Amino acid sequence: MIETLNRKMKTLQLENLVRENIQNLTAYSSARDEFKGTADIFLDANENPYGTLNRYPDPHQVQIKEQLAELKKVGTDQIFIGNGSDEVIDLAFRIFCEPGVDKALTFSPTYGMYDVSANINNIELIKQPLINDFQINLNQLQPYLDDPSVKIIFVCSPNNPTGNTFNTEDIEYILENFDGIVIIDEAYIDFSKQASFTTKINQYQNLIVSQTFSKAWGLAGVRVGAAYSNSKIIDVYNRVKPPYNVSVLNQEAVLNSLANLEEVQQNITQILTERERLKELLATLKMVNKIYPTDANFLLVQVDNADETYEYLIEKKVIIRNRNKLVNNCIRITVGTPEENEKLIEALQLISKS
Ligand SMILES: *Cc1c(COP(=O)(O)O)cnc(C)c1O
C-alpha cells in the first residue's frame, strides 16, 4: 500500500518537474502538422515551387524514428531526434530548469558541454569529483539526491575524457533514489561492451538516454543526435524543439547510414582493433606513465609532461587533446586510421628518446 503511494507520488513529481511555462506551451503548428496526407499540389507552406531542396523537412523525422525504433527496440513515440546531442542537453535545461533558480549536477572530469549549456541557461551546475578510477562517489552524492532544487543529473557513460563506463549499480541507484531527471549520455556506447540504458526507459520514468550519430556512426558533420525516454518526456521535447530542427540533408545522411549498418559495424570493429594496437604501442614509450582503461574511441594517457607533449606534437602537425587541466599530465588521443596512429607513435618515439 505504502509502496503504491510512493510510486504515485513519484509520478506526480515527475510531471511537476517540467517548468510551468513549458507545461502550458502551445507548440508551433507547421503546415505539415495541419495536413499530413499525400496530395499533388502543396501550396500551404510558402515554399518555392522550384529546386530540389525547396521543401521543408519532415518536422517529426518519421522515417528515421521508424528505423531507430526497430534497431533499439523502443516505440517511435519514445524517440526524440535533435540537431546533435547538444540539442538534447540544451532542451533539457530549458524544459526542466527554471533559470536562476534550479540546479543540475554532473561528475568531473566530464564533457564540457553540460557546463556551457548550464551557463547559457543561467543554471548552476554542481560538479561532483569522481573517485577511484573515475567512479561515482554515492555517499557524497546523497545530499544532492535529496535536494529538490537539483532537477537534472548528467551521467556521461562511457565518460569523456576518462573513457570508462560507470558501475551499472551506481547509475541504477541514482535512477531509483533521485526524483529529478537522469540523463545518461551514451555518445560512446557503440564502442563499449556495456549494455545501453535504452532498454530501461520503461522501467525508470526519470530516465533520458542520449545518443549521437557523431562518433561510432561517423557523422559528426551531419549534426544528428537522439534521446530515448518515456513518451511523456519525448512529447515535451517535441513541443519545445524548433519545428524544423533536422534538415532534409541531415535526415538523408542518417537514413543512408541506417541502410548500411554493416559498414558502420565494420568501422567500429576496425577502430576497436586499432585502439588495442595503439594501446600496446603507447605502452612501449618511456614517456607514458599510465593508459587508462577505455570503453570509447579514445585513450586517456598520463605522460611525463602533457603540456610539452601537446606542444611538441603540434610542431609535428599531429593534434591531440591536452587534458592536463582536468587530469594531471593527461592527454586524450582519439583512435585514428592505422596510418595516422603510426605517425603519432613515430613522433612520440622521437621525444621519448631525447
Ligand atoms: C562527442 C560527444 C557528444 C556528441 O555531441 P553531438 O552534438 O551529438 O555531436 C555528446 N556527448 C559527449 C560526451 C561527447 O563526447
The ligand as an SDF file (V2000), in Angstrom:
LIG
                    3D

 15 15  0  0  0  0  0  0  0  0999 V2000
   31.1580   13.9320  -28.7910 C   0  0  0  0  0  0  0  0  0  0  0  0
   30.1710   13.8980  -27.6810 C   0  0  0  0  0  0  0  0  0  0  0  0
   28.8230   14.1470  -27.9220 C   0  0  0  0  0  0  0  0  0  0  0  0
   28.3420   14.4320  -29.3160 C   0  0  0  0  0  0  0  0  0  0  0  0
   27.6640   15.5920  -29.4120 O   0  0  0  0  0  0  0  0  0  0  0  0
   26.9170   15.9050  -30.7990 P   0  0  0  0  0  0  0  0  0  0  0  0
   26.2890   17.2060  -30.5450 O   0  0  0  0  0  0  0  0  0  0  0  0
   25.9060   14.8110  -30.9970 O   0  0  0  0  0  0  0  0  0  0  0  0
   27.9400   15.9040  -31.8800 O   0  0  0  0  0  0  0  0  0  0  0  0
   27.9330   14.0650  -26.8760 C   0  0  0  0  0  0  0  0  0  0  0  0
   28.3480   13.7530  -25.6370 N   0  0  0  0  0  0  0  0  0  0  0  0
   29.6390   13.5030  -25.3720 C   0  0  0  0  0  0  0  0  0  0  0  0
   30.0340   13.1260  -24.0070 C   0  0  0  0  0  0  0  0  0  0  0  0
   30.5900   13.5810  -26.3810 C   0  0  0  0  0  0  0  0  0  0  0  0
   31.8740   13.3450  -26.0980 O   0  0  0  0  0  0  0  0  0  0  0  0
  1  2  1  0
  2  3  1  0
  2 14  2  0
  3  4  1  0
  3 10  2  0
  4  5  1  0
  5  6  1  0
  6  7  2  0
  6  8  1  0
  6  9  1  0
 10 11  1  0
 11 12  2  0
 12 13  1  0
 12 14  1  0
 14 15  1  0
M  END
$$$$
